[in-house]
């Protein structure tokens, strides 16, 4: 059995809605997120940028990652996502949200 890493993620309302409606609130969201992360090219997806600092205070709630959840991923997949995030100078959170939008936003 693969070693699992559990970590907190904040999803944007759009990513959360896409993920939950695509799977009709069935099954384990962590496994669905893992499938999406395997499916999309993390090096090429358009990154979702979140407002920070003062800009975050003035931004619309739908532009900010406000939906908190925990995700369980195989350590190897988490390490891959972390490596891509570091290479692209962003966060794991931004990669996960961007992957969900890329993978499900076109459905």
Secondary structure, DSSP 8 states (H G I E B T S, - for coil): ---EEEEEEEEEHHHHHHHHHHTTT-S-HHHHHHHHHHHS-TTTS-------HHHHHHS-GGGSEEEEEEEEEEHHHHHHHHHHHHHTTS-HHHHHHHHHHHHHTT-
